[in-house]
């Protein structure tokens, strides 16, 4: 998606330096992706201790191993 924004030059200079991006577009995409990633982590942390899980961990692990063996040979 293409959009136009106004950003202070000093902020963009820091953004380019901190992200090691080669283009402004790449820098903005990296910054936005990182912001979204952190927000998702925050949401998960807010739910800590509030979600109950029912199941058998041994069964789940066995299923993961079986599926991994089937996909990786």
N, C-alpha and C positions, 0 to 999 in steps of 0.2 A: 504494500500500500504506500502510496506516495502522499506526503503531507509537507506543509511548510510550517516551520516554527522559528521563533526568535530566541536565541540563546546567547548569553553574554560570552564574549570571546574568551575571557579568562577561564570560564567554566569549561568551555570546549577544549581549551589547551590542556587543562588538567584531565579531562575525560580521555582525550587522546593518549596522554602519557600513562594514565593508570590502566587503561584497557589494552595498551600496545596495539591498538587498531591501526590499520593502514589507511582507512578512509573514515570520514565523519559518519557515514551511514553505518559502517561496521561498529564504530564506537557507540553510537546511539542504540543499536540493536543489542549489543552486549550489555550495556547499562540497563536497558529495559528488561532484558531477560534475567539479569541478576536481581533486579528489584522484585520481579514477579516471583522468582525462586525463593527469595527471603520472605516475602509475604505468605507464600504457601507454607513455609516452615513455621512461621508465626501462627498460622491457623491450626496446624497440627499440634503445636505446643499448647495452644488454648484448649484443645480437646483432651490433653493428657489427663488420664484418670477418670474421664467422663464417658468413655466408650467401653462397653463390655464385649468380651470375645468369648464365644463358646466353640469349643472344638478340641481336637486332640493334636497336640503339637507333634507327637511322634508320627501320626498318620500323615500330617501335612508334610513333614520332612521326607517321609518315605515316598510320597507322591512326587515331590520336587525332584528327588533323585531319579525316580523312574522316568519322569518326563525329560530330564536332562540326558539320561542314557539313550532315550529314543531319538532325541534331536541331534545328539553329538556322536552317535554311532555306536 
